[in-house]
Amino acid sequence: MKFQRISNINTKRDAWVEINLDAIENNILELKKFVKPDCKILAVVKADAYGHGSSMIAPTLLASGVDYLGVASIDEGMELRNNKFNCPILVLGAAPVWAFDYAAQNNISLSVFLDNHIDAAKLTYKKTGIKTKAHIKLDTGMNRIGVEPVDAVKFIKKVQSLDCFELQGIFTHFACAEDEQKTNQQLNIWNNILSQVDTNGLILHCFNTAATISQYKEDKYNMVRLGLAIYGLIPDLPPFAKKIPNLIPAMSLKGRIINIHNAPKNSGVSYSHTFITKKETKIATIPIGYADGVDRKLSNKIFGILNGKKVPQIGNITMDQMMFDITDVDAEEGYVITLLGEGISINEWAQILGTINYELLCRLKARLSRVYTR
């Protein structure tokens, strides 16, 4: 039988993640409808843009009107700098003090919230003559990182008084943006702190994706941080949220059929024979497994799309491969099965696994090639 290549995608492996850059652009433009006209936008591209490829989608983000890129570490920021992106970059997490000089020399802004961050900035300025670009992180209820409210005013004023800093902004992070009461409690703390310091010329950011879409009533901010929705998925929202942006999921997951065979009735499929055929069954195998980020606990619970028809995955998902029942579909080796996309959402997988879509998006970058389309 001749091997068919039903798709113009040509990778060195018959499995890939497909990223639709038109979807990224659409999502930014949709989200802008929820952002004040004079408000900046920070696009969160940490974890390699939630598995979408930060350096590959950054041009689309910036061309669509994004002002800042947010990363989790200096290393993630350096990947962008090494790919010639000169836009403002903020490390949203905690950076090691021994790397402050490296960040300063590469024009990467850091989150600061500890006294040893101040010491590191002083040493960097002494060694390099470069000021540390900083956004002060306030902990208003997340209990993760940030200056405690009782110390916040003193800390902000101290940083503002030092020559070793170029203070660019102040920010906080909502723990439960889907909960109106808890978010308003954090906003009260945020507003109380900011009312006691000079914020003239500073970037103030507290709204994440959910808060932006929900349009919480708040005046003390001039930048929003957008994450999950950029990639076409909606986070949990509070009940009062009325308008929802028209988002398009940017990521698809696809694999070509590498083998088709018929199994007799009462045949076990894959390890431990967790699936037994009820009749003669045509089985297709694709080269995607749990080492590619598809959780083994999804075995026998998910579907793919083949020639526009839904086909069930059968048997335990193995490290590198999985099988589908394609008995009722006309297909040959080389045809493409879509695991995500064409109406199948990663939210369905998250519901099965009892987790969140963020986690599953980030898993799909281990070994899969990424292909970008417009």
C-alpha positions as CSV (number, residue, x, y, z in Angstrom):
1,M,0.0,0.0,0.0
2,K,1.3,3.4,-0.9
3,F,1.9,5.7,2.1
4,Q,-0.4,8.8,1.9
5,R,0.7,12.2,3.2
6,I,-2.6,13.8,3.8
7,S,-1.4,17.2,5.0
8,N,1.2,19.6,3.7
9,I,2.9,19.6,7.0
10,N,6.4,18.1,6.6
11,T,8.1,17.4,9.9
12,K,10.8,14.8,10.8
13,R,8.2,13.0,12.9
14,D,4.6,12.1,12.1
15,A,3.3,14.1,15.1
16,W,3.2,17.8,15.7
17,V,1.6,20.8,17.4
18,E,0.1,23.3,15.1
19,I,-0.1,27.0,16.1
20,N,-2.5,29.3,14.3
21,L,-1.0,32.8,14.4
22,D,-4.2,34.3,13.0
23,A,-5.9,33.0,16.2
24,I,-3.3,34.7,18.3
25,E,-3.9,38.0,16.5
26,N,-7.7,37.6,16.7
27,N,-7.5,36.9,20.5
28,I,-5.4,40.0,21.2
29,L,-7.8,42.2,19.2
30,E,-10.8,40.7,21.0
31,L,-9.3,41.2,24.4
32,K,-8.5,44.8,23.5
33,K,-12.2,45.5,23.6
34,F,-12.0,44.8,27.4
35,V,-9.0,47.1,28.0
36,K,-9.1,50.9,28.6
37,P,-7.8,52.8,25.6
38,D,-4.9,54.3,27.5
39,C,-3.9,51.0,29.2
40,K,-0.8,49.0,28.3
41,I,-0.9,45.3,27.7
42,L,1.6,42.7,29.0
43,A,1.4,39.3,27.3
44,V,2.4,36.5,29.5
45,V,4.7,34.2,27.5
46,K,6.2,32.2,30.4
47,A,6.6,28.4,30.0
48,D,7.5,29.0,26.3
49,A,4.2,30.8,25.9
50,Y,2.2,28.0,27.5
51,G,3.7,25.6,25.0
52,H,3.0,27.8,22.0
53,G,6.6,29.0,21.5
54,S,7.4,32.4,22.9
55,S,9.9,33.6,20.3
56,M,7.7,32.4,17.4
57,I,4.5,34.1,18.6
58,A,6.1,37.3,19.9
59,P,6.1,39.1,16.5
60,T,2.4,38.5,16.2
61,L,1.8,39.7,19.8
62,L,3.8,42.9,19.3
63,A,2.3,43.6,15.9
64,S,-1.1,43.3,17.5
65,G,-0.4,46.0,20.1
66,V,1.2,44.2,23.0
67,D,3.6,46.5,25.0
68,Y,5.3,44.2,27.4
69,L,6.2,40.5,27.5
70,G,6.1,38.7,30.8
71,V,8.3,35.7,31.6
72,A,9.0,33.5,34.6
73,S,12.8,33.7,34.7
74,I,15.8,35.6,33.3
75,D,16.5,32.6,31.1
76,E,13.1,32.9,29.4
77,G,13.8,36.6,29.0
78,M,17.2,35.9,27.4
79,E,15.6,33.6,24.9
80,L,13.6,36.6,23.7
81,R,16.6,38.9,23.8
82,N,18.7,36.4,21.9
83,N,16.0,36.4,19.2
84,K,16.4,40.1,18.8
85,F,13.2,41.3,20.6
86,N,13.9,44.7,22.1
87,C,10.5,45.3,23.7
88,P,10.2,45.6,27.5
89,I,10.4,42.2,29.3
90,L,9.4,41.6,32.9
91,V,10.4,38.6,35.0
92,L,7.2,38.0,36.9
93,G,8.8,35.5,39.3
94,A,11.7,35.7,41.7
95,A,15.1,36.1,40.1
96,P,18.2,34.9,41.9
97,V,20.2,37.7,43.4
98,W,23.4,36.6,41.7
99,A,21.8,37.2,38.3
100,F,20.7,40.8,38.9
101,D,23.7,42.2,37.0
102,Y,23.0,39.8,34.0
103,A,19.4,41.1,33.9
104,A,20.5,44.7,34.1
105,Q,23.1,44.2,31.3
106,N,20.4,42.7,29.0
107,N,17.7,45.3,29.8
108,I,15.4,42.8,31.5
109,S,13.1,44.1,34.3
110,L,12.9,42.2,37.6
111,S,10.3,41.7,40.3
112,V,11.7,43.0,43.6
113,F,10.2,42.4,47.0
114,L,13.0,41.5,49.4
115,D,15.7,43.4,51.2
116,N,18.4,41.2,49.5
117,H,17.0,42.3,46.2
118,I,17.9,45.9,47.2
119,D,21.4,44.7,48.2
120,A,21.8,42.9,44.8
121,A,20.7,46.0,42.9
122,K,23.3,48.1,44.9
123,L,26.0,45.6,44.0
124,T,25.0,45.6,40.4
125,Y,25.1,49.3,40.2
126,K,28.5,49.4,41.8
127,K,29.9,46.7,39.4
128,T,28.3,47.8,36.2
129,G,26.9,51.3,36.6
130,I,23.6,50.1,35.3
131,K,20.4,50.6,37.3
132,T,18.1,47.6,37.9
133,K,14.8,48.0,36.2
134,A,12.2,47.0,38.7
135,H,8.6,46.4,39.3
136,I,7.8,46.0,43.0
137,K,5.6,43.0,43.7
138,L,3.0,43.3,46.5
139,D,1.5,40.3,48.2
140,T,-2.1,41.3,48.7
141,G,-3.5,37.8,49.3
142,M,-1.8,35.2,47.1
143,N,0.7,34.2,49.8
144,R,3.3,33.3,47.3
145,I,5.8,36.0,46.7
146,G,5.7,39.8,47.3
147,V,6.1,42.5,49.9
148,E,3.7,42.0,52.8
149,P,1.1,44.8,53.1
150,V,2.4,46.0,56.5
151,D,5.9,46.6,55.0
152,A,4.8,47.7,51.5
153,V,4.8,51.5,51.9
154,K,8.2,51.6,53.6
155,F,9.6,49.2,51.0
156,I,8.3,51.2,48.0
157,K,9.6,54.5,49.4
158,K,13.0,53.0,50.0
159,V,13.3,51.7,46.5
160,Q,12.2,55.1,45.1
161,S,15.0,56.8,47.1
162,L,17.8,54.6,45.8
163,D,20.0,55.5,42.7
164,C,20.6,51.8,42.0
165,F,17.0,51.3,40.8
166,E,14.9,52.5,37.8
167,L,11.5,51.8,39.3
168,Q,9.1,51.2,36.5
169,G,6.1,49.8,38.2
170,I,4.2,48.2,41.1
171,F,2.0,45.1,40.8
172,T,0.1,42.4,42.5
173,H,-1.6,39.1,41.6
174,F,-5.1,38.0,42.2
175,A,-5.5,34.6,43.8
176,C,-9.2,34.1,43.0
177,A,-10.2,36.5,40.2
178,E,-13.3,34.3,39.7
179,D,-14.4,35.2,43.3
180,E,-15.7,38.8,43.5
181,Q,-15.5,39.1,47.3
182,K,-11.9,37.8,47.6
183,T,-10.7,39.9,44.7
184,N,-12.3,43.1,46.1
185,Q,-10.5,42.3,49.4
186,Q,-7.2,42.3,47.5
187,L,-8.1,45.4,45.6
188,N,-8.8,47.2,48.9
189,I,-5.3,46.3,50.1
190,W,-3.9,47.4,46.8
191,N,-5.6,50.7,46.8
192,N,-4.7,51.4,50.4
193,I,-1.0,50.9,49.7
194,L,-1.0,53.0,46.5
195,S,-2.8,55.8,48.2
196,Q,0.2,56.3,50.5
197,V,3.0,56.4,47.9
198,D,3.9,58.5,44.8
199,T,2.8,56.5,41.8
200,N,3.4,59.3,39.2
201,G,4.9,57.8,36.1
202,L,4.7,54.2,37.3
203,I,3.1,51.3,35.6
204,L,0.5,49.8,37.9
205,H,-0.8,46.4,37.1
206,C,-3.1,44.1,39.1
207,F,-5.6,42.8,36.5
208,N,-5.0,39.3,35.1
209,T,-7.0,37.8,32.2
210,A,-10.0,36.9,34.3
211,A,-10.2,40.3,36.0
212,T,-9.8,42.1,32.6
213,I,-12.6,40.1,31.0
214,S,-14.8,40.5,34.0
215,Q,-14.1,44.3,34.1
216,Y,-13.8,44.7,37.8
217,K,-14.4,48.3,38.9
218,E,-10.9,49.7,39.6
219,D,-9.0,52.9,38.7
220,K,-5.5,52.3,40.0
221,Y,-4.0,50.4,37.1
222,N,-2.7,51.3,33.7
223,M,-1.5,47.9,32.4
224,V,-3.2,44.5,32.3
225,R,-1.5,41.1,32.1
226,L,-3.1,38.7,29.7
227,G,-2.2,35.0,29.6
228,L,-4.5,32.1,28.9
229,A,-7.0,34.0,26.7
230,I,-4.2,35.0,24.3
231,Y,-4.1,31.3,23.4
232,G,-7.8,31.1,22.9
233,L,-9.1,29.7,26.3
234,I,-11.2,31.4,28.9
235,P,-10.2,31.2,32.6
236,D,-12.8,30.8,35.4
237,L,-14.8,34.0,35.7
238,P,-17.0,35.5,38.4
239,P,-20.8,35.3,38.0
240,F,-21.2,39.0,37.2
241,A,-19.0,38.7,34.1
242,K,-21.5,39.3,31.2
243,K,-19.5,39.7,28.0
244,I,-17.1,37.0,26.7
245,P,-14.5,37.7,24.0
246,N,-14.8,35.7,20.8
247,L,-11.6,33.7,21.2
248,I,-10.1,31.1,18.9
249,P,-7.9,28.3,20.4
250,A,-4.5,28.7,18.7
251,M,-3.1,25.1,19.3
252,S,-4.0,21.9,17.6
253,L,-2.4,18.5,18.1
254,K,-2.1,16.1,15.2
255,G,-0.5,12.8,14.2
256,R,-0.3,10.7,11.0
257,I,-1.4,7.1,11.0
258,I,1.7,5.0,10.9
259,N,-0.1,1.6,10.9
260,I,-3.5,0.1,10.2
261,H,-4.5,-3.4,11.0
262,N,-7.6,-5.5,11.8
263,A,-8.0,-7.2,15.2
264,P,-10.5,-10.0,15.7
265,K,-13.4,-9.9,18.1
266,N,-12.3,-10.3,21.8
267,S,-8.7,-9.0,21.2
268,G,-7.0,-7.0,23.9
269,V,-5.4,-3.7,22.8
270,S,-2.2,-2.2,24.3
271,Y,-0.6,-2.8,27.7
272,S,-2.7,-4.6,30.3
273,H,-5.5,-5.1,27.7
274,T,-7.7,-2.3,29.2
275,F,-9.7,-2.4,26.0
276,I,-11.2,-5.5,24.5
277,T,-12.7,-5.4,21.0
278,K,-16.4,-6.3,20.8
279,K,-16.2,-7.1,17.1
280,E,-13.6,-7.2,14.3
281,T,-12.0,-3.8,14.7
282,K,-9.8,-1.7,12.3
283,I,-7.1,-0.1,14.5
284,A,-4.9,2.9,13.6
285,T,-1.8,3.8,15.4
286,I,-0.3,7.3,15.6
287,P,3.2,8.2,17.1
288,I,2.0,10.3,20.1
289,G,2.2,9.1,23.7
290,Y,2.5,10.2,27.2
291,A,6.1,11.2,26.7
292,D,4.7,13.9,24.4
293,G,2.4,15.2,27.1
294,V,-0.8,13.3,26.6
295,D,-1.6,11.9,30.0
296,R,-1.8,8.1,30.3
297,K,-5.0,8.6,32.4
298,L,-6.8,9.8,29.3
299,S,-6.6,6.2,27.9
300,N,-9.9,5.0,26.6
301,K,-11.5,8.3,27.4
302,I,-10.7,10.7,24.5
303,F,-11.4,11.0,20.8
304,G,-9.7,12.1,17.6
305,I,-11.0,13.5,14.4
306,L,-10.3,11.5,11.2
307,N,-11.7,12.7,7.9
308,G,-14.2,14.8,9.8
309,K,-15.4,11.9,11.9
310,K,-15.0,11.3,15.6
311,V,-12.9,8.1,16.4
312,P,-12.4,6.7,19.9
313,Q,-8.9,6.2,21.3
314,I,-8.6,2.6,22.6
315,G,-6.2,0.8,24.9
316,N,-3.6,2.3,27.2
317,I,-1.7,5.3,25.8
318,T,1.9,4.2,25.7
319,M,5.1,6.2,25.9
320,D,5.3,6.9,22.2
321,Q,2.1,5.7,20.6
322,M,-1.7,5.4,20.9
323,M,-4.4,3.5,19.0
324,F,-7.8,4.5,17.6
325,D,-10.8,2.5,16.5
326,I,-11.3,3.6,12.9
327,T,-13.6,0.7,11.8
328,D,-16.2,3.1,10.4
329,V,-13.9,5.5,8.6
330,D,-12.3,5.1,5.2
331,A,-8.6,5.9,5.8
332,E,-5.1,4.8,4.9
333,E,-1.6,5.1,6.5
334,G,-0.5,8.7,6.3
335,Y,-3.9,10.1,7.0
336,V,-4.0,12.7,9.9
337,I,-5.8,12.2,13.2
338,T,-6.5,15.4,15.1
339,L,-6.4,15.1,18.9
340,L,-7.0,18.7,19.7
341,G,-8.7,21.1,17.3
342,E,-11.6,20.6,14.9
343,G,-14.0,20.9,17.8
344,I,-12.0,19.0,20.4
345,S,-10.9,21.3,23.2
346,I,-8.1,20.7,25.7
347,N,-10.8,21.7,28.3
348,E,-12.3,18.3,27.8
349,W,-9.0,16.6,28.7
350,A,-8.7,18.9,31.8
351,Q,-12.2,17.9,33.0
352,I,-11.4,14.2,32.6
353,L,-8.1,14.6,34.6
354,G,-9.5,16.9,37.2
355,T,-6.9,19.6,36.4
356,I,-6.7,22.9,34.6
357,N,-6.1,23.6,30.9
358,Y,-3.0,25.7,31.7
359,E,-1.1,22.6,32.9
360,L,-2.0,20.5,29.9
361,L,-1.0,23.2,27.4
362,C,2.4,23.4,29.0
363,R,2.9,19.6,28.7
364,L,2.7,19.5,24.9
365,K,6.2,20.8,24.3
366,A,8.4,17.9,25.4
367,R,9.1,16.3,22.0
368,L,6.5,17.6,19.5
369,S,7.5,19.8,16.6
370,R,5.7,23.1,16.4
371,V,4.3,24.2,13.0
372,Y,3.1,27.8,12.6
373,T,0.3,28.7,10.2
374,R,-1.5,32.0,9.1
